[in-house]
Amino acid sequence: MTIRKLQNHTPSIHSTAYVDETALVIGQVTIGAQSSIWPQTVVRGDINVISIGERTNIQDGSILHVTHAGDFSPEGARLTIGNDVTVGHSVVLHACTLEDTCLIGIGSVVLDNAIVHSHAMVGAGSLVTSGKELEGGFLWMGRPVKKIRELNEREIEYLSYSARHYVKVKELHETSSTSD
């Protein structure tokens, strides 16, 4: 894994978190307990803060970044990801907020100041435009994203299941790398 300090900012990674050796984590980044960052993922907190909660998984090839404070965004925008979040393969998260227990489908893009509320599911390949707020308890899909339908009880249960499953997968990878 490549963990890179930038200026006075060193990533803070909980001892139980897993960061794949091919991932890159830079600067003002916090990764919570039992979370996982998978191969070829970039978490670049160079110009603002990235916070990743507990038991959250950021899958292969995802890109996480932020917005700097400047003329067009006086305060900038940080990236905040809650607990028990599943971020699918090749997702781009840019200066947005993902609340607890939600899922962002493969290949989706979530842009500046968007908010994905708890228990929301964003379908694969979706685009969540800047400033969009996604109500929890619903499936959202499209480019741009639209509310499709209410999630059923089993789908809502799957959101927590997915987070728990990735904790097990993380542990499998840790065990495999220590037995070499």
C-alpha positions in Angstrom: 0.0 0.0 0.0 1.1 3.5 -0.6 0.3 5.9 2.2 1.6 9.3 1.4 2.0 12.3 3.7 1.4 15.7 2.1 2.7 18.8 3.8 1.8 18.3 7.5 -1.0 15.8 6.8 -0.5 12.1 7.3 -3.4 9.8 6.6 -4.9 8.3 9.8 -5.8 4.7 9.2 -7.4 2.6 12.0 -5.3 -0.5 12.9 -8.2 -2.8 11.9 -8.7 -1.2 8.5 -7.4 -2.8 5.3 -5.7 -0.9 2.5 -4.7 -3.0 -0.5 -1.0 -2.7 -1.4 -1.9 -1.2 -4.8 -4.2 1.5 -3.4 -3.0 5.1 -2.9 -4.0 7.2 0.2 -2.7 10.8 0.3 -2.9 13.6 2.9 -5.9 14.6 5.0 -7.6 11.2 5.1 -9.2 9.3 8.0 -10.2 5.6 7.6 -12.3 4.0 10.4 -12.2 0.6 12.0 -12.8 -2.5 9.8 -13.1 -0.5 6.6 -11.4 -1.6 3.4 -9.8 0.2 0.4 -9.4 -2.2 -2.5 -6.9 -2.5 -5.4 -6.2 0.5 -7.6 -8.3 2.8 -5.5 -7.1 6.4 -5.0 -8.1 8.4 -1.9 -6.6 11.8 -2.4 -7.1 14.2 0.5 -4.6 16.8 -0.8 -6.7 20.0 -0.8 -9.4 19.1 1.7 -10.5 16.4 4.1 -11.7 12.9 3.3 -13.4 11.0 6.2 -14.3 7.3 5.8 -16.3 5.7 8.6 -16.3 2.2 10.1 -17.0 -1.0 8.2 -17.1 0.9 4.9 -15.7 -0.7 1.7 -14.3 1.3 -1.2 -14.0 -1.2 -4.1 -11.5 -1.6 -6.8 -10.6 1.3 -9.1 -12.6 3.9 -7.3 -11.4 7.6 -7.1 -12.1 9.7 -4.1 -11.3 13.4 -4.1 -12.3 16.8 -2.7 -12.7 20.5 -3.7 -10.3 23.2 -2.5 -11.3 26.5 -0.9 -11.2 29.3 -3.6 -13.1 31.9 -5.6 -15.7 29.4 -6.8 -16.1 27.5 -3.6 -15.1 29.7 -0.6 -15.1 26.9 1.9 -14.2 24.1 -0.5 -16.0 20.8 0.0 -14.8 17.7 1.9 -15.7 14.1 1.2 -17.6 12.4 4.1 -18.5 8.7 4.0 -20.4 7.2 6.9 -20.4 3.8 8.5 -21.5 0.6 6.8 -21.3 2.0 3.3 -20.6 0.0 0.2 -19.0 1.8 -2.7 -18.9 -0.4 -5.9 -16.1 -0.9 -8.4 -14.9 2.2 -10.4 -17.0 4.7 -8.5 -16.0 8.4 -8.5 -16.8 10.3 -5.3 -16.0 14.0 -5.4 -16.6 16.2 -2.4 -19.9 14.7 -1.4 -21.6 13.2 1.6 -22.6 9.5 1.9 -24.5 8.9 5.1 -24.5 5.6 7.0 -25.7 2.3 5.4 -26.0 3.2 1.8 -24.8 1.6 -1.4 -23.2 3.3 -4.5 -23.4 1.0 -7.5 -20.6 0.1 -9.9 -19.4 2.9 -12.1 -21.4 5.6 -10.5 -20.3 9.2 -10.1 -21.4 11.4 -7.1 -20.4 15.1 -7.4 -19.8 18.1 -5.1 -22.1 18.8 -2.3 -24.5 15.9 -3.2 -25.9 14.1 -0.2 -26.9 10.4 -0.2 -29.0 9.8 2.9 -28.9 6.6 4.9 -30.6 3.5 3.4 -30.4 4.9 -0.2 -29.2 2.7 -3.0 -27.7 4.2 -6.2 -27.9 1.9 -9.2 -24.8 1.0 -11.3 -23.7 3.7 -13.8 -25.7 6.5 -12.2 -24.7 10.2 -12.1 -25.6 12.2 -8.9 -25.2 15.8 -9.9 -23.7 18.6 -7.7 -26.0 19.5 -4.8 -28.5 16.7 -5.4 -30.0 15.2 -2.2 -31.1 11.5 -2.4 -33.8 10.5 0.1 -33.1 7.3 2.0 -35.2 4.2 1.5 -35.2 4.5 -2.3 -33.5 3.1 -5.3 -32.0 5.9 -7.4 -30.8 5.3 -11.0 -29.9 7.1 -14.2 -27.7 9.9 -15.7 -28.8 12.1 -14.1 -30.1 10.1 -11.2 -33.9 9.9 -10.6 -35.9 8.3 -7.8 -37.0 4.9 -9.2 -38.9 3.2 -6.3 -39.0 2.5 -2.6 -36.6 -0.2 -1.4 -38.2 -3.3 0.0 -37.3 -4.7 3.4 -34.9 -7.3 2.0 -33.0 -4.6 0.0 -32.7 -2.5 3.0 -31.3 -5.5 5.0 -28.9 -6.1 2.1 -27.2 -2.7 2.7 -26.0 -3.8 6.2 -25.3 -7.3 4.9 -23.0 -6.0 2.2 -21.0 -4.0 4.8 -20.6 -7.0 7.0 -19.7 -9.2 4.1 -16.8 -6.9 3.1 -15.5 -7.0 6.7 -15.2 -10.8 6.2 -13.6 -10.4 2.8 -11.1 -7.9 4.3 -10.2 -10.4 7.0 -9.7 -13.1 4.4 -7.2 -10.9 2.6 -5.4 -10.0 5.8 -5.1 -13.7 6.7 -3.8 -14.6 3.3 -1.2 -11.9 3.3 0.1 -12.8 6.7 0.5 -16.5 5.9 2.9 -15.9 2.9 
